[in-house]
Amino acid sequence: MSKESPPPEGGGSPTDASRVGGASDTGRGAGPGPFALPDDEDLRERRPPPSFGDLPRVLLPMPGDDADGPPPGVPPQPWAAPARRGRAPRWIAAFVLLVAVAVAAVVFGPRATESLAGSLDRGASIPPDPEGIPVATTPGEAASEDAPGSDADGGAAGPSDEALRAATARPLGSSQRAVAGGTLADSVGVRVLDADGRPVAGIRVTFRPAEGSGSVAPATRATDATGLARAAWTLGDGEGEQRLVAEVAAEIEPLTFRAFASPAPPPGPAVADAGDEAAGRGGADGGGAATPGRAQAGSAPGPVLSVLPGLSPGGTFTCAVDGAGGLDCWGDDSSGQLGRQLDGGLRFATVSAGVRHACALTREGGAYCWGSNGNGQLGVTRTGESLDGRSVEAPVPLRSITTGLAHNCALGVDSRAYCWGGNGDGQLGTSDLDGRSSPTQAATRLRFGMLVAGWMHTCGLALDGSAHCWGRNKYGQLGDGTTDRRSAPRAAAGDARYADLAAGSDHTCALTTDGVVHCWGRNNQGQLGTGDTDDRLAATPVATAATFRSLTSGGVHACGLASDGAAFCWGSNAYGQLGDGTTTDRSTPTPVAGDLRFRRLRAAGAHTCGSATDGREYCWGYNRHGQLGDRSRNNRPVPTRVSVR
């Protein structure tokens, strides 16, 4: 199979959709590489960026691009309602209801009168909850957040045994990761639905951690008006997989949640002194220290941290957050993506490396971005490059962030999606194609548990486990069964529920709650793992019997972490990014060489990195700019240890 991919079509895309990263053929890089991108001018969107006079705005839910109404999860808007043909039916109904109230007052007394009169206030329908799901309640209960059972102590009697036998329960928040002894970032939850798929209030849920799996609070909670019961899970002190069982009702099977505890990093990992040239030099291209604020122009071939718990590979560079919140980046610095002048006093919780830019979140939920700014992705209207990092003003504190080719999306503490940057294909989800230089809420009332960005598309995992995507869809990477571009979140086809998502340049993969991987989109180099190279417009299982616990995607390849910690990769392998010791493309999941076991994997561009259970970091694949961190510029077809003290 050819190691080079044909160029993509369509406006605003890079010249080669199978390549990610470096700007070498623009005169800014270190020579020809596998991921040559056009200049930023060629990446500018079809509409001009906002001016300084534009103020950040949060969009209300708006209909999508399609003539068939708003995207899934967005309730119909008042302006979209059909015109009423007359008022006579409403007056007749009101007259009949008043007569009924009068008769009830005479025959049944005041209690019946109050019940009927209350129905006038509630109306004939129940409004949807913030996720766009209609609320189901037991007879006589109002649909509100104060419905019986919304408190931990419960309330009025719940549904009948017959109703419970037809009900189902769905887990939310499984397969998370945290430091041993730490609390998961997102609460775990159980949503109970009736036979018609509507949430049921008042169902008592009891959370019981397995031995050694920490504690949960509250231990018992009843479902609220949206059918949801949530609790905070603090992991035990041991490393590895931990389990939590949720007992719902005798008629419903218990649910099992999994979480993965990583070792707590030692305090204050050592960083090489600024004068230690050996730590930052190497290769004909020169280099510099790997630590932001001390690096010099060029490429930095490796980190010098004693522990790297938060690796994030980018197009031709890699960043990491250490245990003390310090940030390091190494590799290609042609667009300032190493952030060498970032304020050394900042402390970060997470980082996401894109193609030519990167963003990180502070522990307080603030965002900083640096590198290329051709489409306002750094959060400022002035285009160009920024070496010192820019503070991004978001409407709410942020808890996670993902970076695409020239756009970013972040998850707010309110579980809403906020996006900014290039928007030529609708990848910001704002129901238009206008670029934004400040975080703008996506046009949906859905709440998300995670977001992932591809090159020019974005996907989110809703709190009910459903996948929703928006943006470019030339190869079916949105998974909605079409190749139509979407400028607002659109549900992926099928009724599967997922626990993890990963987006590549033009493909998407998702992990079901049963550990099965589904992929869709472009498949020219086997990146869908289906055993062939045919594109897919909807979710298709990968060709393997293995079950997985997490996923990650590079530009044209994907990897999964199996239940036992073994790593499997598939797709393009031109530079050894699959880690199987060859440069042969694979269209089915293939074991990574070395018999290593990993806690997590991260892929981007044409390289992959993983944190192994032996406490070390390994990377493999393309290394022209030193992004593997092994103090060389040689491609590596097998996992190679990242340099440390």
N, C-alpha and C positions, 0 to 999 in steps of 0.2 A: 504494500500500500504506500502510496506517495507520502512523503513526510511534509510536503507543502500543500496547503489548502487553497482552493480557488478564492478569489476576492469576493466579498459579499456585494449585494446590490442594495440600492436604496439610499436616500439622502441622509446625511448626518452620520453615516457609519464609517468606521475605519476602512482602510483599503483592504484589509484581510481579516475577516471575522474569526479566523482560527488563531489569531495572534494577539497577544496581549503585551503591553509594556513598551519598552525603549523607544527613544526618538532618534535612534542613530542615523537614519537616513534623512533627517532634517538638519543635520549639521551640528546637533547638540549632544549627540551620544558618543559612545566610545568606539564606533565602527558598526558595520552591518550586523544585525542580530535577527533572530527568528520572529520578532514581534514588531516590525517596523510600523510605526503609526504616522499619519499625516501631521502636519503642523496644526496647532490649535485653531488657526484660522479656518482650516478645512472641517473642523469639528463643530464650528459655531452653528447654532440652531437656525431654523428657517425664520424665526422671529427675533427681533432685537431683544437684548436683555433689558430688564426694568431700569428706569432712570433713578437718579438719587431722590427724585420727588415721590417715587412709589413707596408706599408704606407696606410693611409686612401685613399680610391678610390671611385670615383663617376662613377657608371656604365652607359655606354650608353645603350639605349634601345636594348635589346637582345631578341631573340625568347625564348618562354617558353619551358616547358618540353615536349610539345606535338608535335606529328609529323605533325599536321595540321597547323603549322605556329605559328607566334608570338601571344601573348595574345591580347585580345581586347584593343584598344587604342594605340597599338604600330604599326606604319606604317611599311610595309615591308622594310627590309634592303637591301642595294645594293647587299650584297653578296648572298642574297636569290633570286635574280631575275633570271629567266630562261635565258639560253644562247641564244644569237641571232643566227638565222640560216643563216644569210647572210646579206650583206650590200646593195644589189641591191635595196630593197624596200626603204631604206632611201635615196639613191641617186636619185631614180625616184621621190620621194616625193619632194625633194629639187628642182629638175629641174622643176617640175610642178609649184611649188610655185614661183620660179624666173620668169617663163613665166607669171604667173598671175600678179606679181608685175609690169613687163614691160607693159603688156596690160593695167593695171589700170593707170599707169603713163600717157599713151597716151590718154586713153578714159576719165578718171575721174579726172585727175590732181593730184597734189602732196599730197593732204589730204588723198586720198585713198591709195596712196603709203606708207605714214607714218603709216597708220593703219595696212596694211598688213605686213609691215616690222617689226612693233612692235610685231606681233604675233610670229615672229621668235625668239625673245628674251624670250617671255613668255612661249613658248612651248605648247604642246598639252594638258597638264594637269596642275592643280593648286595644289601646295603643301599643305599638311594639316597644320592647325594651331597647336600650342603646345599641344592641347588636342586631336590631331589626327582626327579632323573633317575637311573634305574638305570644302573650302570656296566657297560660291556661290556669284557671283556678277552680277550686271546688265550688259547688253551687252556693250562692249567697255571699261569696267573698269578693271584695273589690280588688282589682288588679293594681297594686301599688307596692312600693318598697316596704310598706309596713304590713304586708299581708301576713296572716298567722304563719308561724314557722320560720320567719326571716331571722329571728334571734336564735342564739345558741341554745336557749332554754326551750325552744319550740313554742307552740301556741295551740291553736284549735286543732281538733282531730283532723288527720290527713285523709287522703282518698281511701276508698274502700279496698278490701283485699282483691276483689275482682279487677279493679282498675290497676292495682300494683302488679298483678300477674301479667298484664299487657304492657307494662312500662319497661323502659330500658334506661340504663345509666351509662354515661360516657365519662372517661377520665380526662382531666385537663392538667397539664403541667408535668407530665412524666418525662423521664430521660433528661433531666437537668443535671448540671454539674456545679459543684461548689467545693471550696476547701474543706477538708475534714474538720468537723466541729462547727462549721459555718451554716448560716441559714440560706436556703435557696433564694435566688433573686425574685422568682415568681412563686406565688402561693400555688399549692396543689388544689384541685377542685373536682367535684363530681356534679354533673348536670343530669337531672332526671327528666325524661321525656315520656309523654303518654303515647298511646297507640297511634295517635295522629301526628306525632312528632312535636307536640307543644310542651313547653316546660311545665312542671308540676311543683307547686309550693307545698311546704309543710312536711317533707320527707326527711326523717332523721338520718344523718350520716355519721358514723363513728370511725375515726382514723386511728389505726393501731400500727405503730412502727414495729418492724421485726427486731429481734434481739440484736443489739449493737447498732441499730439504725437511728439512734437519736430520739428526738421528741417532737411532738406536734401540738400546736395550740390554735384554736381550741380543739380538744380531743373529740368533742361531739358538737355537731352543728346541723341545723335543719335547713333545707333548701328554701331560698327566698322566692320572690314572685317570678324570677327568671328561671327557676328550677335549679339554681346553683348553690352549692355549699362549698366554701373555701376554708383552707387552713394553712398556717405557716409551718414549714417543715425544717427543723434544725437537725443537720446530719450528726451522726455519731463520730467519735474520734478516729475510727478505723478508716483505712484507705480502701478504694475499690467500690464495688456495687453495694448499694443499700436499698432496702425495700420497705414499702409502707402499704398496708392493706386498708381499704375503705369498705366497711360493711354498711350496706344501704338499707336493705329490708330482706326479710326471709324469702320473699318472692323474687328477689333480684340477686344474681351472682355477685360475690364480692369482687372488687376491683383491686389490682395490684399496681402500685407506682414504683418506678425505679429511679434511683439517682446515683451519681458517680462522684465519690469523694476523692479529691486529689490531695497530696501531702501539703501541709502548710509550709510555705517557703520560709527559709531562715530570715531573720530581720536584717535589713540593710545590706543586700548583696553588694559585694565590692565592685567598683568600677575602676578601670585603668586610669591612672593619672593623665592629665592633659599632655604632659610632656613625654609620655611613653610612646615613642614613635613606632616601636615594634608592634604595638597593639593596633595600629591603624594603617600601616603601610603594606604594600604588596602589589605585584603585577606592574606591567608596563604603563598602566593608566594612572599610576600614583594612587592616592587614597586620602585617608584622614582618619581621625578617631571616629569610632562608631557611636559616640554619645552625642545627642543633640546639644547644640550650643558650643561644641568644641570641634566639630567636624570641619574639614576643609573641602573646597570644591573638588569634584570628581566622584569616584566610586569608593565606598568604604567596604573592604572585603570581609568583615566579620565582627561580631560582638565580643565583649570581654566580660560578660556577666557570669556570675557563678551559678545563677539559676534564671530560667526564662519561662515563667509560667504562662505567658500570654502572647504567643507568636501569632503574627498575621502576615502571611506572604502577600506581596503586591505583584504588579506586572513584572518588573525587573528589579525589585528591591523587597526587603523584608523589615518589619518593625516588631517590636516586642515591648510589653510592659512588665517590669520586674515586680518583685514582691513588695517593694517599698513605694511603688507608684511611679518610679522613674521610667523614662522612655528611651529606647534605643532603636535606630534604624540603620541599615547597611545595604550596600548594593548601588544601583544606578542613582545618580543625583543630578541628572541633566536638567530636571525641572524644579530642583529644590525640594524633592519629595522626601529627603532625609531629615528635613526640619532642623538643620544644623544651628539655627539661631533661636530656637524655642527657648522660652524662659525656663531656666534650670530649676526654678522654684516650684514649678507646676507639678502636681501629683495626679496621675491618671489611673482610671479603673480599667479601661479597655481601649484598644486601638483597632482601626480598620484601614488597611492599606489598599488603595485602588490601583489604577494604571499609572498615572503620573501625579497623583496627589494622595494624601492620607488625612484622616480625621481621628481624633481621640476624645474621649469623654473624661472629665475630671470626676473625682469621687462625689462631688456635689451635683453632678448632672450637667455641668457646663461643657460646651463643645469647642474644640479648636481644630482648625484645618490648615494645611500648608501644601505647597507644591504648585502645580499648574492650576490656573484659574480662568481658562478660556471660556467657560460658560457660567461663571459665578458660583462654582462649586465650593469655593472657600468662604462663602457667605458675605462677600463684598461685591459691589457692582463693578469696581475697576477690574478689568481683565488683565491677564499677565501672569506672573509668577510671584510667589511669596515664600521667602525662606524662613521668616521668623514666626509663622503661625498667626492665624487670625481667630479672634474670639467670635463665635457665631451666636447671635441673639435668637434664641428660640422662645416660643410662647410659654413653654413649660419646661421644667427640668427633664433631661433625657436619660434613659437607662440603657440603651444600646444603639449602635450605629452601624450602617453598612454602606460601602462605597462602590459605585459602578465606574463606567468609563469616564463620565464627566458629570455625574450627579451623585447625591447622597440621600439616604432616607434614614430617619432615626425614630425610635420608639419612645414616646413620651411616658412619663409616669402615669398618665391617664390612659395608657394602652392605645393611643391614637398614633397614626402614621404621619410624620412630618418630613417633607422632602424639599430639596432645593438643588439648583444647578441646571444643566441642560434638560430640555423637555421636548425636543423635536419629534419624538415618537410617543409622547404622553407618559414617559417613565416616571414623572412626578405624581401622577394620579390625580391631577387637579381639574380634570374635565376640559382641559384646553391644551394648547401646545406652546404656551408662553413660558419661557425660562424664568426662574426665580433665583434671587440672590439671598434669600432668607428662608428659613424653614416655614413651609406652608402646609396646612393640614390637607391630607388627601380627601377627595370628595366621596366620602363614605361614612356611615355611622358605625361601621364595624370597629370592634376593638381587637387588637392583635397581640399575640404572644411572642412573635418574632418576625423580623423582616430580613430579606436577602436581596441583593442587587446584582443583576447581570450587567452586561455592557450597556444595554439600552432598554432593559426591562426590569421590573421589580416584582417580587412576590411576597406575600405575607401569610402567616399562619394565624387564622382567627382563633379566638378563645374556644370555639367549639371543635377545633381540629381541622376545619376545612381550609383548603388552599385557595388563595385569590391572587391574581396576577394582573399587571397592567404595563403598557408600553409597547415596544416593538414586538411584532408577532409574525415576521416574515416566514419563519420556519416552524411555527406552532409552539414557540417557547412559552406562551401563556397557558397552554393546555386546555383551552376552551372548545376545542374541536374545529377551530377556524384558523385562518391566517390574517384575520382582521386586526388592525391596530386598535388598542383600547387606551383611552386617556383617563379612565377611572377603574378602580378595582373590579375585576370580573372573576366569578367563581370558576375554578377549574372543573372540567367535566367529570362526572362520576360522583359517587357518594362516599368515597373513602375518607377516613379521618387520619390525620398525620401528626407525627411528633417532632419532625425535623424537616428542614428545607435547605436546598443548596442551589445556587444559580451560577451557570457558566456564561460564556459570551453569548450564545444563542440557544442554550438548553437549560432545563430545570430538572432537578431530581427531588423526590420527597420520600420520607420514611414513614410507613404506616405504623400504627400503634402496635402492630404484631411483628414489627421488625423487617417487613418486606419493603424493598426499594422500588419505587415507580419513577420513570423518567419520561420526558417528552421534549419535543423541539428538534433542533438540528442534530443529525447523526452521521455526518459525512466521514467521521473518523472513529465511529463506534462509541462515541461518548455517552450514548444512552444505555449501553451494556446489554442490548437486546439480542446479540449474536449476529447482527447484520448492520448495514449502513443506511437503512431507510429512515427518513424523518418520521416523527410521530406527532399528531396534532392533539393527542390526549394521553393520559397517564397509561404507561405500559410497564409491566413488571420486568426487571432485569433478569437475565438468564443465569440464575444461580439458585442453589438450595440453601445458601448461607443466610442467616438472619443477622441484622445489623442493629447497632444502637446509636449511630450518628453518621452524618454525611458531610462531604465538602466537595466543591467543584472548582477546577481551574478553568482556564480559557476554553480548552477543548478536551478536557478529561475530567474524571470524577473519581472519588475514593470513598470508601465506606469502612467504618470501624465495626468489626464483627463483635458478637456478644462476648467472645473470649478475649478480646483485645487485639486480635490479628487484623492486619490492614490489607484491604483489597483495592485495586485501582483498575480503571478501564478507560479506553479512548485513545487519544493521540499520545505517542510515546517517542516522538522524534528526538527528544533530548534526555530520555530516561526518566521522565516525570512519573511514570508508573512504578518505578522502583523495583522492577522484576529482573534487573540485570541485563536487559536487552534494550533495543530501540525499535522494537516491533509494536505496531499499534495492536490493541486488544479490544474486541467488541463484546467481551464478557468479563466479569470481575476476575482479576488475576491476583494471586497472593503476592505481597511485597516480600522481597528477598530478605534473608537475615534472621528469620525466626524470632523477630522482636514482637513485643506486645506493647500496645500504645494506650494511653489514657485519652488522647485527642489527636485529631489530624486537622491540618489546614492546608488548602491548596489555592493557588492563584497563578495566572499566566501559564507558564510551562514548568513550574516547580512546586514541590510539595514538602511540607514540614510536619513533624509529629513529635509529641512529648511521650516518651516511652516510660514504661513502668520501672525501668532502672534509674529513673530520675534524670535522664539525659535528653537532650534535644537532637533530633536528626532531620536533615533535609536532603532532597535528591532532585535531579532534573537539570534544567538550564541554569548556567552559572557564569555567563559571560561578564556580568557586572559584580560578581562576588556575592550574589544574593543568598547563596547557600550557607554563608558564614563559616566556611572551612578554611579561610585564608588562602584560597586559590581562585582561579577563574576557569577551572575545568568542569565540564558537565559531569554529573554523577548519576549512573543508572541504578545505583543501590543506595539505601540510607547511609548517610555520612554524618558523623557527629559534628555538631556545631561547636566551634572553638570556644573554650572557656578557660578560666585560670586553672 
